[in-house]
Amino acid sequence: MWTISYKGLYIHGYCDKDVCRVTAADGMSIARNCKSLHAAKLAATKHLKSV
């Protein structure tokens, strides 16, 4: 499993799966089952624009 920080949110992914998820620093799930890192980054940016 790997984790990267992106715009104050965290993107978690797996080395053996093509699925990522986005969580906030407090553990709140923003997006689940993003099919790629790029899709997870788009979901994170979309969430930040709506806040």
C-alpha positions in Angstrom: 0.0 0.0 0.0 1.2 3.5 -0.7 0.0 7.0 0.3 0.6 10.4 -1.1 -0.4 13.8 0.1 -2.2 15.9 -2.5 -3.5 19.4 -1.8 -4.0 18.6 1.9 -5.8 15.3 1.2 -4.4 11.8 1.2 -4.6 9.4 -1.7 -4.2 5.7 -0.8 -3.5 3.0 -3.4 -2.3 -0.6 -3.7 0.6 -1.9 -5.7 -1.3 -5.0 -6.8 -4.7 -3.2 -7.6 -5.8 -0.4 -9.8 -8.0 1.2 -7.2 -7.3 4.4 -5.2 -9.2 6.2 -2.5 -9.1 9.8 -1.3 -9.4 10.7 2.4 -9.1 13.9 4.4 -6.7 14.4 7.3 -9.5 13.7 9.8 -10.2 10.3 8.2 -13.3 11.3 6.3 -13.6 9.4 3.0 -13.9 11.7 0.0 -13.9 9.3 -2.8 -13.7 5.5 -3.0 -12.8 3.2 -5.8 -11.1 5.7 -8.1 -9.8 3.6 -11.0 -6.5 5.5 -11.3 -4.2 8.0 -9.5 -5.3 10.6 -12.0 -9.0 9.9 -11.3 -8.3 10.2 -7.5 -6.5 13.6 -8.1 -9.5 14.8 -10.1 -11.9 13.7 -7.3 -9.8 15.5 -4.7 -9.7 18.7 -6.7 -13.5 18.6 -7.3 -14.1 18.1 -3.6 -11.9 21.1 -2.7 -13.7 23.3 -5.2 -17.1 22.4 -3.7 -16.0 23.2 -0.1 
